[in-house]
């Protein structure tokens, strides 16, 4: 009778054979090994043993698919997924099974994690270099060969992990020192055992649970791309799913994992393009952070309340978009001002431009695009998708923003907010004008809401651009408007709201005659006088001084 099935998904894994030998050497109970060869045959062949079953896929099904294939044919009540480059403690299987008896079968369990020193590069003179890139000896320049050492390093020994707001894996050493973690985990007999420690998440290279729970929680779900987010998926589904599951590190035993080295000698054998990895993170955010996983019996906030991970407060970011055509006499002071605010308030900037720019924490550029409405929507969407902030402020290249503008925090996630405290500055004479107006340059909104809307907006505009000539298309976009949800002329599939606020001090919209939207400076130029609320004309702007003095600083 098999108690435990060790599942090893593998694709072009150099150390798979050595990993299997290690597992076989350290098994002490009724344990089997199931290996999934994902689109390749190893050379040399794998070790033969009656406890080893091999699945061969002529066409790759990916890491998740390979792991799930192994679990489905597993004979054991428990399944342990491991990477194809790990070493295990002697009697690891018995020690893990004994721990389940002390806890319960709702637990997902990991051994304490060590680092695996697999090989050295060695030259004919005996000089050794720790595993890494191939190449000649750094001491004598002679050729080197790989010498397998297979050493489980005793330090570091890690057992607490987490994920950040982007659902990216992080270590969580602070958790291991907290009093509630030091006292250990509650066992089925009502006592606490210090060798069992709760962890918010896992690293993903080794975890164990019942086969029934693996399948019922839909671990390695087909919703995810092949590689990435496995540790987050396993942890969230355990903590949030039925039976009040827990993720426990078992300090009575260990495994050692070889981490990828830089370069091409030992890269990622599974396909892991960054856009697919990002898509997995977004799916995790959608399923777990937004409480949309249908099997959840706890809200995601429960995890945050329990573990209080760092850096989970609401973050703010700026989106800066430009066509790079504005006179640098105006554009540079605006950028300098935003840069200072960014540093003072620790608000990252993602810039989106048609030319390469050294501005912000990240620059997204579209060199093949020309200035236009569709391009502007594409730029905004690009900046949104590259921002990591929870809340974003739209910033434009011809607006001087006051620091107080960025003190605002939107109270609701389903609403676009517009700062109506803005003055228009006429260049070159310094005449200034204010009335309550909603502008995209004064918009603040939760990033996820903005992403949803601008994906729909861009798609709608792109489809229209293919059917209409330039004049008709521009008329279509102007009817659509630029400030989301400030009117009802367009029917949107994803519906949101809008509200307004006023910062303590105003922003200054610089009107130099080259703005894409025109400006009227007299009341009688407006057909709808009802829109001109709080109309004020002046040669001075509150908080900024004389308009002409500000103009002179832009010359």
Beta strands, then each sheet from edge to edge (+ up, - down):
strand 1: 4-10
strand 2: 31-38
strand 3: 52-57
strand 4: 78-82
strand 5: 86-88
strand 6: 107-123
strand 7: 128-130
strand 8: 144-152
strand 9: 161-163
strand 10: 169-171
strand 11: 185-186
strand 12: 192-193
strand 13: 196-198
strand 14: 206-210
strand 15: 246-257
strand 16: 316-321
strand 17: 348-353
strand 18: 362-365
strand 19: 391-396
strand 20: 399-400
strand 21: 415-419
strand 22: 422-426
strand 23: 432-434
strand 24: 443-446
strand 25: 497-501
strand 26: 507-511
strand 27: 536-538
strand 28: 540-541
strand 29: 545-546
sheet 1: 3+ 2+ 1+ 4+ 14-
sheet 2: 5+ 15- 6- 7+
sheet 3: 5+ 15- 13+
sheet 4: 5+ 15- 6- 8+
sheet 5: 9+ 10-
sheet 6: 11+ 12-
sheet 7: 18+ 17+ 16+ 19+ 24- 21+ 25+
sheet 8: 20+ 26- 22- 23+ 27-
sheet 9: 28+ 29-
end
